Amino acid sequence: MFCNFAVKFLTLLALLSLRGCDGLDKLEVTGDGCKVTEPIYNSTFDLGSLQSDLGHSVNLGKDKIEFNLCGAVSKSCNGTTGVGACLHAKGKDKVLGMEHTLKLSNGRFHFDFSGEKCSASKNYSLSVILQCDYTPVKDPFSAKRSSDGCTYVVMYRTKIACTPTSAKPLDSCSIPLNSFTTINLYPLAMVNHVVDDRNGGTFLINICRPVLWDLDAMCPPGTGVCFVNRTETDLTKRFQNLGTIDKPTIDNGTPSVKMISPELCSSDTTRHVSSIITFQCDKTARIEKIEFIGYQDCQYEFVWPTSAVCETLEPCTAVDPKSGFKYDLRQLSKKPYNVTHDNHTYTFGVCSAPLTPCLESSGACEIFPTETIGLGIVNDKLMINQTGAPFLKYSGGGMCKKNKEPWHTVIEFVCAESGMEKGPKIIENTDCRLIIQFVTDVICQEKQISCQTTNSSFDSVIDLTPLIKYTENYVANISSEIKGDNAKSQYYINVCRPLVPQYGLSCPGGSAICQATIENGKPESEKSLGYPDVSLTMVNTAAGSRAQLKYLRGSDCPADKDTKLSSEINFSCDPKVGRGNPILKTITHDCLYEFEWATNVICPTYKCEFSKKHCSIHNEQTDSDFDLSDLVKSNPKLNEMKFCELDKYQVMADYAQGSVKVFSSTKQKCGDMNIEVRLNCNGDERNSSTKDYYINVCRPLVPQYGLSCPGGSAICQATIENGKPESEKSLGYPDVSLTMVNTAAGSRAQLKYLRGSDCPADKDTKLSSEINFSCDPKVGRGNPILKTITHDCLYEFEWATNVICPTYKCEFSKKHCSIHNEQTDSDFDLSDLVKSNPKLNEMKFCELDKYQVMADYAQGSVKVFSSTKQKCGDMNIEVRLNCNGDERNSSTKDVSRQFYLFSLSYMRVY
């Protein structure tokens, strides 16, 4: 049951509401100029800032549309001035409209123009539809035309359409994970997150910003969690506030945000409805996807798996809280910089000490003929100022003669726009403060196209982000119908991004699709089939509505030098094919290349069946079964709660995430307990690889026949070809000692291996690796697991092991002469060992007065301390038992044998 809410009803609504064929109210409002007030909550949107002195333009093939919003275009059109929109087609101008009408239709804004005659029965028309989008994109416009060439539609992605003028985001969306690390959650607030309640309803969620207005997303102002009842006919009741935006907090190391609604709970009118979102670190999350856990005690509970809360930023890096862009200035830290101003010479470093002639600890200094003055102590903590620009601050320098305070230096970094002189420049040297402005293209944010769109019914998001490649490119298949003419051609493709740099492939830089002729096994005569300039859109095709990517402005078309090569990729849902692979279907006039791509990434979440009898999941769409019984047995928590025997189950196959989610509940003494289990598919292509990783700890690799890793490497990556390692690369050398770092999961022991082979994505960067160690008493020494690869350069491993677990006190049973280890839930019978050892047998070791037993995981041993009274006084006994199951003393890799077989390695009587 959802709580009932009272929403203010305005009489104006009766005049503006239209009844649709589905029986639901439709909101249609006409604005006044460039302002419109919606009648449900009386919120005003002011779109006047969309006016541009230069106007807006968008290309549609060889045609071009020029328009302005809230004003006229600057040029005349077909001899007419003061025009609102103009079409340039085939050397002629057509007026698409003089003035526009602003309308708000079910949450989406559109400017409608009506122009001159197009045909006997039609005038030219243009509709500019605004789509809420906070993401900075290279080109916010995309255009379509009708088949008769009279009607034009332009989609305009802009943040202006996102919230009413009065709605304000929170000042900060950052929370400290610990004293060293602050995480910023604003990158999660760029879009509304759609969450299925698994009962026909939908939640719209945002954090730090109110839920953004868009088609069928008309939530009360300030709402952070909004429930949409799509069957409700009354617009004033269709959108319910389940929580007003509030700042995220951290409790016991776990980030969360609690949002409280102004509405009272129907079952307890002394309490307000609320929602709580708990963030979980998940570096493998392909799409930010929130899960609804359940509702109890007037509170809605959600879990948000995201990599945003587990990022430990490297030195000299920072994240823009507005765009989510990661600044990385490490490439500027490799040398000192000199700058002169008013006959004064300064030397400084970026996140590093310039050293001679400065002091070793100085980040900047002023150089005099006989001395130098330190202007601040070096650090690598890159910060973001109020305008979003990165800066460094070096404090605690030498004493300033002017006011007897220490010198400090601020280095501000500015994006090198066209025509700007690059490099550092002194802009202030007053009051014992030196300010340096450093113009560089290193911090310029690349505006990328959006890889998201909404489906044709606008009720779900199509997101191709999981298909983006970072380590290699797709190679398209070629349809049999055109294979003959393309026998020597190969097509390299990436999704929404430029191609990954690949040795031997010389495609025009920035291309998203490249055609190459294969000669003697090598790509030659590479041509660009287009660049990622246009965001993902939905189009209507003969096969139905499809998600489409267009790559334009490629190399010259050989059939028409005035035309550029271009390409289209139409995506369709097929649950059985995994990520799938593109297929070249047609080539039109030797200029337009059309690909089809069946993939499960865009398939909607599917409800599977759960069998309690077999503890298994059946997916009807893929005709596959998944037996969970072994998984449950091997997991102590699932086994303890008897997961296969709970009250009810709901199972969802999430193709986009590459996971299966099982929701269940069971009754406990304290009330109902909601359970969510997320199962990642090991068959997912993220985890499948033809690469092996060879690792040693704190030392170089042991030489191995057939493995040609760069000498001295501690981690080596090799491609396995025909069962043999090839193309070995170093992922770093053992130069840095073991350290402790603070992560979202707590304090971890970490090894860093640096200075590896060249990174394929950035030749100025070397491959490196990190291993984060965690304690798990049950796994023995354990084994490293590759978790993430960042920008193709940094490889992150996790290693659960008992070696770093603290010594644990076990229980000794005199009755059974055995040891019980609660942590590993194992028992060890010592009776045979005692009988076979004369000294232990003689002193009746199993019948002594008292015992203290310690499991020493690091040593791979159990130590038993005991004592007994003798005629000469008390006798203390220490027995150390080595675990034969330990991998140092046994060739077995069966971790379950740990602490099971013992050999007596040491005994002391004193």
LINURJO-V672162 format. One record per pair of residues at least 12 apart in sequence whose C-alpha atoms are under 8 Angstrom apart, sorted by the first residue. I is the first residue (numbers start at 1). J is the second residue. Records with the same first field share a line. If there is no record, write none. Layout:
I=J, J
//
This chain:
3=264, 265, 266, 267, 273
4=265, 266
5=237, 240, 263, 264
6=237, 263
7=236, 237
8=40, 41, 236
9=40, 236
10=39, 40
12=39
13=39, 40
16=28, 29
23=233
24=231, 232, 233, 234
25=233, 234, 235
26=105, 106, 235
27=104, 105, 106, 107, 235
28=103, 104, 105, 106
29=103, 104, 105
30=101, 102, 103, 104
31=101, 102, 103, 104
32=102
33=70, 101, 102
34=46, 47, 48, 70, 102
35=47, 48
36=102, 103, 104
38=104
40=235, 236
41=220, 221
43=164, 165, 166, 221
44=164, 165, 166
45=161, 163, 164, 165
46=164, 165
47=70, 160, 161
48=69, 70
49=160
50=69, 70, 160
51=68, 69, 70, 71
52=68, 69, 71
53=73, 74
54=73, 74
55=67, 68, 69, 72, 73, 74
56=68
58=141, 142, 143
59=143
60=143, 144
62=89, 90
63=87, 88, 89, 90
64=87, 88, 89
65=85, 86, 87, 88
66=85, 86, 87, 88
67=84, 85, 86
68=84, 85
69=84, 100, 111
71=84
72=84, 85, 98, 99
73=85
77=93, 94, 95
78=92, 93, 94, 95
82=98
83=95, 97, 98, 99
84=96, 97, 98, 99, 100, 113
85=97, 98, 113, 126
94=115, 116
95=115, 116, 124
96=113, 114, 115, 116, 124, 125, 126
97=113, 114, 115, 116, 124, 125, 126
98=113, 114, 115
99=113, 114
100=112, 113, 114
101=113
105=215
106=214, 215, 216, 217, 218
107=213, 214, 215, 216, 217, 218
108=129, 130, 131, 213, 214, 215, 216
109=129, 130, 131, 161
110=127, 128, 129, 130
111=127, 128, 129
112=125, 126, 127, 128
113=125, 126, 127
114=126
118=150
119=150
122=150
123=150
124=150, 151
125=150, 151, 152
126=151, 152, 153, 154
127=152, 153, 154
128=153, 154, 155, 156
129=153, 154, 155, 156
130=155, 156, 157, 158, 161
131=155, 156, 157, 158, 161, 162, 214
132=157, 158, 159, 160, 161, 162, 212, 213, 214
133=157, 158, 159, 161, 162, 190, 191
134=158, 159, 162, 190, 191, 323
135=190, 323, 450
136=323, 447, 448
137=447, 448, 449, 450
138=446, 447, 448, 449, 533
139=449, 533, 534, 535
140=155, 156, 157, 158, 534, 535
141=154, 155, 156, 157, 534
142=154, 155, 156, 534, 535
143=155
161=213, 214
162=212, 213, 214
163=210, 211, 212, 213
164=221
167=210, 221, 222
168=209, 210, 222
169=208, 209, 210
170=208, 209, 246, 247
172=208, 247
173=185, 186, 208, 247, 248, 321
174=186, 248
175=248, 249, 250, 255
176=250
177=250, 253, 255, 743, 744
178=742
180=742
181=312, 313, 742
183=308, 309, 311
184=308, 309, 319, 321
185=308, 309, 321
186=207, 208, 321, 322, 323, 324
187=321, 322, 323, 324
188=206, 207, 288
189=206, 207, 208, 209
191=206, 212
192=204, 205, 206, 211, 212
193=205, 206, 289, 290
194=290, 460, 461
195=289, 290, 291, 292
196=291, 292
197=292
201=227, 228, 229, 230
202=227, 228, 229, 230
203=225, 226, 227, 228
204=217, 224, 225, 226, 227, 228
205=224, 225, 226
206=224, 225, 245
207=224, 245, 246
208=224, 245, 246, 247, 248
209=222, 224, 245
210=222, 223, 224, 244, 245
211=223, 224, 225, 226
215=458
216=458, 459
217=239
218=239
219=239, 240, 241
220=239, 240, 241
222=244, 245
223=241, 242, 243, 244, 245
224=241, 242, 243, 244, 245, 246, 259
225=241, 242, 243, 244, 245, 259, 275
226=239, 240, 241, 242, 243
227=239, 240, 241, 242
228=240
241=261, 262, 263
242=259, 260, 261, 263, 273, 274, 275, 300
243=258, 259, 260, 261, 262, 273, 274, 275
244=259, 260, 261, 262
245=259, 260
246=258, 259
253=744, 745, 746
254=278, 279, 280, 744
255=278, 279, 280, 309
256=276, 277, 278, 279
257=276, 277, 278
258=274, 275, 276, 277
259=274, 275, 276
260=272, 273, 274, 275
261=273, 274
265=298
267=298
268=298
271=298
272=298
273=298, 299
274=298, 299, 300
275=299, 300, 301, 302
276=299, 300, 301, 302
277=301, 302, 303, 304
278=302, 303, 304
279=303, 304, 305, 306, 309
280=303, 304, 305, 306, 309
281=305, 306, 307, 308, 309, 310, 744, 745
282=305, 306, 307, 310
283=306, 307, 310, 787, 788
284=307, 787, 788
285=305, 306, 307, 657
286=465, 466, 656, 657
287=463, 465, 466, 656, 657
288=304, 305, 306
289=304, 305, 306
290=302, 303, 304, 305
291=303, 304
293=663, 674, 675, 676
294=674
309=744
310=743, 744, 745
311=743, 744
312=742, 743, 744
315=330, 351, 380, 381, 382
316=328, 329, 330, 351, 380, 381, 382
317=329, 330, 381, 382
318=382, 383, 384, 390
319=384
320=384, 388, 389
321=388
322=388
325=445
327=390, 442, 443
328=442, 443
329=350, 442, 443
330=350, 351
331=764, 765
332=350
333=349, 350, 351, 352
334=352
335=349, 354
336=348, 349, 350, 353, 354
337=349, 354, 424
339=424, 425, 426
340=426
341=426
344=366, 367
345=366, 367, 368
346=364, 365, 366, 367
347=364, 365, 366, 367
348=363, 364, 365
349=363, 364
350=363, 380, 392
351=363, 378, 379, 380, 381, 382, 392
352=378, 379, 380
353=378
357=372
358=372, 373, 374
359=374
361=377, 378
362=374, 375, 376, 377, 378, 397
363=375, 376, 377, 378, 379, 394
364=376, 377, 378, 394, 409
373=397, 398
374=397, 398, 407
375=394, 395, 396, 397, 398, 406, 407, 408, 409, 434
376=393, 394, 395, 396, 397, 398, 406, 407, 408, 409
377=394, 395, 396, 397
378=394, 395
379=393, 394
380=392
389=412, 413, 414
390=412, 413
391=410, 411, 412, 413
392=410, 411, 412
393=408, 409, 410, 411
394=408, 409, 410
395=407, 408, 409
396=408
400=432
402=431, 432
403=431, 432
405=432
406=432
407=432, 433, 434
408=432, 433, 434
409=433, 434, 435, 436
410=433, 434, 435, 436
411=435, 436, 437, 438
412=435, 436, 437, 438
413=437, 438, 439, 440, 443
414=437, 438, 439, 440, 443
415=439, 440, 441, 442, 443, 444
416=439, 440, 441, 444
417=441
420=439
421=439
422=438, 439, 440
423=438, 439, 440
424=436, 437, 438, 439
425=437, 438
448=496, 497, 532, 533
449=496, 497, 532, 533, 534, 535, 536
450=496, 535, 536
451=463, 464, 465, 496, 535, 536
452=464, 465, 535, 536, 537
453=536, 537, 538, 547
454=537, 538
455=538, 547
456=538, 545
462=547, 602
463=601, 602
464=495, 601, 602
465=495
466=601, 656, 657
467=495, 579, 601
468=494, 495, 496, 497
469=494, 495, 500
470=500, 791, 792
471=500, 761, 792
472=500, 501, 502
473=492, 493, 494, 499, 500
474=492, 493, 494, 581, 582
475=490, 491, 492, 493, 581, 582
476=490, 491, 492, 493, 581, 582, 583, 584
477=581, 582, 583, 584
478=583, 584, 585
479=583, 584, 585
481=585
482=585, 586
488=517, 518, 519
489=515, 516, 517, 518
490=515, 516, 517, 518, 523
491=513, 514, 515, 516
492=513, 514, 515
493=512, 513, 514
494=512, 513
495=512
496=512, 532, 535, 536, 549
497=512, 532
498=510, 511, 512, 513, 531, 532
499=511, 512, 513
500=761
501=760, 761
502=760
504=522, 523
505=523, 524, 526
506=524, 526
507=526, 527, 528
508=526, 527, 528
510=531, 532
511=528, 529, 530, 531, 532, 554
512=528, 529, 530, 531, 532, 551
513=528, 529, 530, 531, 551, 567
514=526, 527, 528, 529, 530
515=527, 528, 529
527=554, 555
528=554, 555, 565
529=551, 552, 553, 554, 555, 565, 566, 567, 593
530=550, 551, 552, 553, 554, 555, 565, 566, 567
531=551, 552, 553, 554
532=550, 551, 552
533=551, 552
534=549, 550, 551, 552
535=549, 550
536=548, 549, 550
537=549
546=570, 571, 572
547=570, 571, 572
548=568, 569, 570, 571
549=568, 569, 570
550=566, 567, 568, 569
551=566, 567, 568
552=564, 565, 566, 567
553=565, 566
554=566
557=590, 591
558=590, 591
559=589, 590, 591
560=591
563=591
564=591
565=591, 592, 593
566=591, 592, 593
567=592, 593, 594, 595
568=592, 593, 594, 595
569=582, 594, 595, 596, 597
570=594, 595, 596, 597
571=596, 597, 598, 599
572=596, 597, 598, 599, 602
573=598, 599, 600, 601, 602, 603
574=598, 599, 600, 603
575=599, 600, 603, 621, 622, 655
576=600, 621, 622
577=598, 599, 600
578=599, 600, 601, 684
579=598, 599, 600, 601, 685
580=597, 598, 599, 600
581=597, 598, 599
582=595, 596, 597, 598
583=595, 596, 597
584=596
600=655, 656
601=655, 656, 657
602=655, 656
603=655, 656
604=654, 655
605=652, 653, 654, 655
606=652, 653, 654
607=619, 650, 651, 652, 653
608=620, 650, 651, 652, 653
609=650, 651
610=649, 650, 651
612=644, 645
614=627, 629
615=627, 628, 629, 644
616=628, 629
617=651
619=653
629=644
632=644
646=664, 665, 666
647=664, 665, 666
648=664, 665, 666
649=662, 663, 664, 665
650=662, 663, 664
651=663
658=680, 681, 684
659=678, 679, 680, 681
660=678, 679, 680, 681
661=676, 677, 678, 679
662=676, 677, 678
663=675, 676, 677
664=676
690=719, 720, 721
691=717, 718, 719, 720
692=717, 718, 719, 720, 725
693=715, 716, 717, 718
694=715, 716, 717
695=714, 715, 716
696=714, 715
697=714
698=714, 734, 737, 738, 751
699=714, 734
700=712, 713, 714, 715, 733, 734
701=713, 714, 715
706=724, 725
707=725, 726, 728
708=726, 728
709=728, 729, 730
710=728, 729, 730
712=733
713=730, 731, 732, 733, 734, 756
714=730, 731, 732, 733, 734, 753
715=730, 731, 732, 733, 753, 769
716=728, 729, 730, 731, 732
717=729, 730, 731
729=756, 757
730=756, 757, 767
731=753, 754, 755, 756, 757, 767, 768, 769, 795
732=752, 753, 754, 755, 756, 757, 767, 768, 769
733=753, 754, 755, 756
734=752, 753, 754
735=753, 754
736=751, 752, 753, 754
737=751, 752
738=750, 751, 752
739=751
748=772, 773, 774
749=772, 773, 774
750=770, 771, 772, 773
751=770, 771, 772
752=768, 769, 770, 771
753=768, 769, 770
754=766, 767, 768, 769
755=767, 768
756=768
759=792, 793
760=792, 793
761=791, 792, 793
762=793
765=793
766=793
767=793, 794, 795
768=793, 794, 795
769=794, 795, 796, 797
770=794, 795, 796, 797
771=784, 796, 797, 798, 799
772=796, 797, 798, 799
773=798, 799, 800, 801
774=798, 799, 800, 801, 804
775=800, 801, 802, 803, 804, 805
776=800, 801, 802, 805
777=801, 802, 805, 823, 824, 857
778=802, 823, 824, 895, 896
779=800, 801, 802, 895
780=801, 802, 803, 886, 895, 898
781=800, 801, 802, 803, 887
782=799, 800, 801, 802
783=799, 800, 801
784=797, 798, 799, 800
785=797, 798, 799
786=798
802=857, 858
803=857, 858, 859
804=857, 858
805=857, 858
806=856, 857
807=854, 855, 856, 857
808=854, 855, 856
809=821, 852, 853, 854, 855
810=822, 852, 853, 854, 855
811=852, 853
812=851, 852, 853
814=846, 847
816=829, 831
817=829, 830, 831, 846
818=830, 831
819=853
821=855
826=899
827=900
828=899, 900, 901
831=846
833=902, 903
834=846
848=866, 867, 868
849=866, 867, 868, 869
850=866, 867, 868
851=864, 865, 866, 867
852=864, 865, 866
853=865
860=882, 883, 886
861=880, 881, 882, 883, 899
862=880, 881, 882, 883, 899
863=878, 879, 880, 881
864=878, 879, 880
865=877, 878, 879
866=878
875=909, 910
876=909, 910
877=907, 908, 909, 910
878=907, 908, 909
879=904, 906, 907, 908
880=904, 905, 906, 907
881=902, 903, 904, 905, 906
882=902, 903, 904, 905
883=898, 899, 900, 901, 902, 903
884=898, 899, 900, 901, 902, 903
885=897, 898, 899, 900, 901, 902
886=898, 899
//
